[in-house]
Amino acid sequence: VAAMCAEAAGISDYMIEHYDGSLGKAKFPFRLTDFYVSPDTAKEKLGWKGPKHSLVDDLPWYYESYKARGGLDKEMEFVEDKEVLSATV
């Protein structure tokens, strides 16, 4: 997903860092349990046929919407991220 987001943003030079789960869990996006979603219940109960779009095709639209809302100008802090990643080195 990270690589697809980078592509949608036109970024070719990026680095994906992996978190060492044996060090314990941190704040979001890390979870205490595995997490997944499945549309099976919606398909069964609502007769839904499934998605008409794909994430990879829709990401450019989401990115443009993010930019239009001023997302690129927001100040962001990554203190917890840096703490977790520094512990994995």
Backbone as a ProteinNet text record, in pm:
[ID]
protein_1_A
[PRIMARY]
VAAMCAEAAGISDYMIEHYDGSLGKAKFPFRLTDFYVSPDTAKEKLGWKGPKHSLVDDLPWYYESYKARGGLDKEMEFVEDKEVLSATV
[TERTIARY]
83.3	0	88.1	195.5	284.9	343.5	382.7	438.7	332.9	208.9	101.6	75.2	80	59.6	171.6	294.3	407.8	392	351	331	221.5	111.5	1.2	46.6	141.1	192.5	307.2	347.4	456.7	592.8	604.3	730.7	797.2	918.9	989.4	1102.1	1145.2	1254.6	1197.7	1167.2	1111.7	1171.9	1157.5	1210.1	1099.6	1076.3	978.8	1054.8	1017.2	1081.2	988.7	1043.2	963.8	979.4	870.3	865.5	888.8	973.1	1001.4	898	799	690.1	733	850.5	896.9	931.1	942.6	974.2	850.2	734.7	609.9	533	417	330.4	340.2	323.1	325	185.1	173.7	45.9	10.6	-108.8	-154.3	-39.9	-20.8	-110	-86.8	-7.7	19.4	-96	-131.4	-244	-196.1	-272	-238.4	-272.9	-363.8	-403.7	-399.4	-400.1	-408.2	-542.3	-545.3	-666.5	-687.8	-808.3	-841.9	-989.9	-1029.9	-1169.4	-1207.9	-1330.8	-1379.2	-1522	-1554.6	-1689.9	-1788.4	-1750.5	-1834.8	-1975.3	-1987.6	-2119.3	-2205.5	-2147.5	-2223.4	-2268.5	-2181.3	-2218.1	-2334.4	-2324.5	-2427.3	-2560.4	-2559	-2683.5	-2745.8	-2663.2	-2714.9	-2715.2	-2659.2	-2652.1	-2553.5	-2455.3	-2355.4	-2265.4	-2238.6	-2158.9	-2008.7	-1970.8	-1828.9	-1792.3	-1669.1	-1626.9	-1621.6	-1650.8	-1640.9	-1511.8	-1437.7	-1313.3	-1202.1	-1079.1	-965.6	-887.3	-820.8	-742.9	-637	-565.6	-457.7	-512.1	-632.7	-691.8	-746.3	-791.9	-853	-753.4	-634.7	-538.1	-502.5	-484	-455.1	-565.9	-691.5	-802	-793.1	-768.4	-755.8	-640.2	-530.2	-414.8	-446.2	-510.4	-547.5	-644.6	-735.7	-829.4	-754.8	-657.5	-573.9	-500	-442.1	-371.5	-467.7	-587.3	-685.3	-730.2	-728.5	-766.9	-648.7	-535.9	-419.8	-333.9	-349.1	-275.2	-124.7	-75.9	69.4	129.6	44.5	93.2	80.6	18.3	-0.1	131.3	150.6	269	240.1	329.7	309	426.2	396	499.2	505.2	624.2	645.3	729.2	706.3	787.2	778.1	654.1	637.8	694.8	675.3	729.2	880.7	944.6	1090.6	1139.2	1063.8	1101.9	1095	987.7	971.8	1079	1101.9	1200.1	1342.5	1371.8	1508.1	1533.2	1427.7	1442.4	1469.1	1439.5	1457	1597.1	1676.6	1809.8	1907.5
-118.3	0	125.1	121.3	237.4	268.1	165.2	185.3	241.2	194.2	246.8	394.2	431.4	571.4	659.6	611.2	687.5	708.7	605.2	617.3	719.2	716	810.5	953.8	972.3	1105.1	1145.4	1057.4	1088.5	1083.3	1006.6	995.4	863.4	872.3	750.5	715.7	813.8	791.3	786.3	666.3	651	527.6	520.6	406	354.3	226.1	163.8	101.7	141.1	89.1	-14.8	-126.3	-231.5	-226.4	-247.7	-244.1	-383.4	-393.8	-521.5	-544.1	-626.3	-651.4	-712.9	-775	-836.3	-731.1	-605.2	-498	-446.3	-499.4	-453.7	-368	-328.4	-250.4	-103.1	-20.4	124.1	177.5	307.3	369.7	341.7	387.6	369.8	400.1	325.7	226.2	84.4	65.8	-68.5	-117.1	-242.6	-299.3	-415.8	-443.7	-556.1	-689.3	-688	-810.3	-786.3	-894.4	-881.5	-818.7	-742.9	-671.7	-690.1	-719	-728.5	-699.1	-669.8	-646	-734.6	-777.2	-862.8	-821.4	-814.5	-774.6	-891.4	-1008.4	-1127.1	-1109.2	-1047.8	-1030.1	-936.3	-828.8	-736.8	-806	-887.2	-961.2	-1056.1	-1126.3	-1225.6	-1160.3	-1063.2	-1006.6	-901.8	-829.1	-720.5	-753.7	-867.6	-903.4	-817.1	-762.6	-676.4	-760	-712.2	-787.3	-766.1	-668.8	-641.2	-503.7	-462.1	-327	-308.3	-185.7	-148.7	-71.9	-43.6	32.3	-46.4	-3.4	-63.9	46.8	10.3	108.4	173.1	93.5	148.5	249.1	225.2	319.6	444.3	431.2	543.9	629.9	578.6	654.9	791.1	804.2	938.6	1038.9	996.8	1086.3	1125.2	1027	1056.2	1152	1133.4	1220.5	1362.5	1377.8	1511.4	1578.4	1502.9	1556	1600.8	1522.6	1555.8	1687.6	1702	1825	1943.2	1925.2	2033.6	2081.6	1992.8	2030	2088.9	2108.7	2167.3	2067.6	1940.1	1835.8	1848.2	1897.8	1908.4	2019.5	2114.2	2227.8	2206.7	2096.4	2070.5	2031.8	2083.9	2046.6	1912.7	1818.4	1685.6	1651.2	1579.9	1536.3	1384	1331.1	1186.6	1139.4	1197.8	1167.5	1018.8	967.2	826.4	734.4	768.9	687.4	675.6	788.3	789.7	709.1	716.2	639.4	489.8	445.9	303.3	258	336.2	296.6	299.2	391.4	395.9	274.2	215.8	98	-26.6	-23.5	-142.6	-151.2	-47.7	-45.8	-125.1
0	0	0	78.6	84.2	-53.8	-126.2	-260.5	-355.1	-343.9	-429.3	-397.7	-270.3	-231.5	-285.9	-276.7	-329	-479.2	-549.9	-694.2	-726.4	-652.1	-674.3	-650	-557.5	-526.3	-617.2	-707.6	-798.9	-732.2	-625.8	-552.6	-589.4	-640.1	-678.9	-581.9	-501.5	-407.7	-265.8	-217.1	-83.9	-19.2	113	186.5	278.3	276	364.2	480.7	602.2	722.8	784.1	825.8	887.1	1038.5	1105.5	1250.5	1307.5	1407.2	1472.2	1582.4	1554.4	1647.6	1779.1	1783.5	1908.2	2013.8	1972.4	2066.7	2139.2	2105.6	2166.5	2068.6	2109.7	2022.3	2056.1	1956.3	1973.8	1945.1	1934.7	1902.2	1756.8	1717.1	1580.2	1484.6	1378.7	1320	1370.8	1472.2	1520.5	1607.2	1594.5	1668.6	1754.6	1858.5	1945.8	1881.9	1785.7	1717.1	1566.4	1491.7	1346.8	1311.3	1203.3	1163.4	1014.9	977.2	835.9	818.4	699.1	666.2	549.4	550.3	443.1	409	280.8	240.5	235	286.3	272.3	329.2	446.9	507.2	423.3	372.9	287.4	159.6	104.4	-16.2	11.3	123.3	157.2	192.8	285.1	336.8	244.9	172.2	88.7	-59.8	-94.3	-235.1	-312.9	-241.4	-304.2	-393.8	-511.1	-608.6	-592	-511.6	-492.5	-545.6	-523	-562	-713.1	-753.6	-894.7	-921.9	-815.6	-825.6	-758.7	-782.2	-712.7	-643.3	-536.4	-461.1	-549.5	-625.7	-708.6	-810.8	-862.1	-957.8	-889.8	-764.6	-694.2	-616.3	-587.8	-508.2	-567.1	-698.7	-751.3	-716.9	-722.3	-686.5	-538.9	-451.6	-308.5	-282.5	-352.6	-333	-378.2	-492	-540.4	-443.2	-386.1	-286.8	-160.6	-119.6	-4	-29	-147.3	-182.5	-184.1	-239.9	-250.5	-112.2	-12.7	124.3	202	136.1	202	277.1	245.7	316.3	306.8	194.5	178.3	263.5	306.3	384.6	535.2	576.6	719.6	784.6	904.6	982.7	1049.9	1033.1	1091	1182	1288.4	1380.8	1377.8	1382.2	1376.6	1494.6	1611.6	1728.9	1764.2	1776.7	1813.5	1706.8	1580.2	1471.5	1482.7	1508.3	1518.1	1638.7	1748.5	1867.4	1838.8	1774.6	1743.8	1646.3	1542.2	1442	1497.5	1586.9	1644.6	1732.7	1789.2	1874.4	1792.9	1662.1	1578.9	1520.5	1536.1	1475.8	1557.5
[MASK]
+++++++++++++++++++++++++++++++++++++++++++++++++++++++++++++++++++++++++++++++++++++++++

